[in-house]
Amino acid sequence: MSRMVRKQIVMEPELERELAARARVLGVSQSALVRDAIDQYLHEGVTELERKRAWEQALDMMRRAEELETGSGGRKWTREEIHER
């Protein structure tokens, strides 16, 4: 293992309890869990973060379209009704 660097973090008491419980269940140290979580976030979590941002942008676009009343153009009919005739 390479040289380690000591870091100090602050967390909510409930998160600390959950971290301690998970470490006990897995039989690893809390530090190992934190390192694994950071590694996963930095290397795999980027894709999830990008997906979340894209979804938020899509929702924002839909909200703006609704505010501008674009889309249906005020039509009261549906495509299905037209094809029934």
Phi, psi and omega in degrees: 000142180283172180299137180262152176244130181280133176230149177242133180236160178240135180215163177295148179304321180297319178296321179295320178296316179296319179298314180298316181296316180295319179299318178298313181300318183276346180071034178232169178281158176298323179299319179297319178297316180297316179299315180298318180296317179296316179300315180296316179300315184288328186254331181246331185288345181299318180299316179297318178297318178296320177297319180296315179297319179297318179296318178297321178294319179296317178298318179298317179297319179294320178296317179295320178297320179294318179296323180277357181056042174267170179111271183283343181067018179085003180295145180256356181260162176248163179300322181297321180296323180293319183284347176285333186283000000 
